[in-house]
Amino acid sequence: MAIGPEHEPSSRQPILFNRLMCTLQNRLHESDLSPLSVAGELGISTRTVHYAFARAGTTFVQRLMELRLGRARDLLRNVRLYDLPVTEVAARCGFADPSHFARRFRRRFGQSPVQFRTATIQAKH
């Protein structure tokens, strides 16, 4: 019988979570990023991926969305990228559907990506 992730030494759990987070950060631009693909890259089971996030009090999807929206916020704040279309920002952050991106961004930051960009750029001048 296989021993589950709950039997993994607790000293290795933060290391695994850090590896998972680095993988998400490096691949968040992939719109089809999934626990299965991350597990395959790291040579672990999908169940282990889910357990690692659960132990950290979150989920794969929650953490991925947090990273994607954070990256989008950074791109929209960048004055040098002002002419980059919002649809391209969405794509660079792993959102296949720009309207889904806009809804998530508004829910997280309280304004649309365009409003956020405009307010941020005006505040810098």
C-alpha positions in Angstrom: 0.0 0.0 0.0 1.3 3.4 -0.9 2.0 5.9 1.8 0.2 9.2 1.2 1.6 12.7 1.4 0.4 13.0 5.0 3.3 10.6 5.9 5.9 12.8 4.2 8.3 14.2 6.7 7.2 17.7 7.8 10.6 19.1 7.1 10.1 18.4 3.3 6.7 20.0 3.1 7.8 23.7 2.9 10.4 22.7 0.3 7.8 21.0 -1.9 5.4 24.0 -1.5 8.3 26.4 -2.5 9.0 24.2 -5.6 5.3 24.3 -6.5 5.2 28.1 -6.1 8.3 28.6 -8.3 6.7 26.3 -10.9 3.5 28.3 -10.9 5.4 31.6 -11.1 7.5 30.4 -14.0 4.5 28.9 -15.9 1.6 31.2 -15.0 1.5 32.5 -18.6 0.2 29.1 -19.7 -3.5 29.3 -20.0 -3.9 25.5 -19.6 -1.7 25.2 -16.6 -3.1 22.4 -14.4 -2.2 20.5 -11.3 -1.6 17.5 -13.5 1.0 19.3 -15.7 2.8 20.7 -12.6 2.8 17.3 -10.9 4.3 15.8 -14.0 7.0 18.4 -14.2 8.0 17.8 -10.6 7.6 14.0 -10.7 4.9 13.9 -8.0 1.3 12.9 -8.0 -1.6 15.3 -8.5 -2.9 14.3 -5.1 0.4 15.5 -3.6 0.1 18.8 -5.3 -3.4 19.3 -3.8 -2.3 18.2 -0.4 0.6 20.7 -0.4 -1.7 23.6 -1.2 -4.2 22.4 1.4 -1.5 22.2 4.1 -0.7 25.9 3.2 -4.4 26.8 3.6 -5.1 27.5 0.0 -5.7 25.7 -3.3 -3.9 25.4 -6.6 -6.4 27.6 -8.4 -6.5 30.3 -5.6 -2.7 30.6 -5.6 -2.4 30.6 -9.4 -5.1 33.3 -9.7 -3.3 35.4 -7.1 0.0 35.1 -9.0 -1.7 35.9 -12.4 -3.5 38.9 -11.1 -0.3 40.2 -9.3 1.6 39.9 -12.6 -1.2 41.7 -14.4 -1.1 44.5 -11.9 2.7 44.8 -12.3 2.4 44.9 -16.1 -0.4 47.5 -16.0 1.7 49.7 -13.6 4.7 49.7 -15.9 4.8 53.0 -17.7 7.0 51.5 -20.5 4.2 49.0 -21.3 1.4 51.6 -21.4 0.7 50.9 -25.1 0.5 47.1 -24.5 -3.2 46.2 -25.1 -5.0 44.9 -22.0 -5.8 41.7 -24.0 -2.1 41.1 -24.4 -1.6 41.7 -20.6 -4.3 39.1 -20.1 -2.7 36.6 -22.4 0.8 37.1 -20.8 -0.8 36.3 -17.5 -2.4 33.1 -18.6 -6.0 34.3 -19.2 -7.4 32.9 -22.5 -10.5 35.0 -22.2 -10.0 38.8 -21.8 -13.5 39.3 -20.3 -12.7 36.7 -17.6 -9.5 38.5 -16.9 -11.3 41.8 -16.6 -13.9 40.4 -14.2 -11.3 38.8 -12.0 -9.2 41.9 -12.0 -12.1 44.1 -11.1 -13.1 41.8 -8.3 -9.6 41.7 -6.9 -8.6 45.4 -7.3 -11.9 47.2 -7.4 -11.5 48.7 -10.9 -11.2 47.5 -14.5 -7.7 46.9 -15.8 -8.0 50.1 -18.0 -9.1 52.2 -15.0 -6.3 50.8 -12.9 -3.7 51.5 -15.6 -5.0 55.1 -16.1 -5.1 55.9 -12.4 -1.6 54.4 -11.8 0.0 56.2 -14.7 -1.7 59.5 -13.8 -0.5 59.1 -10.2 3.1 58.8 -11.4 3.0 62.1 -13.3 
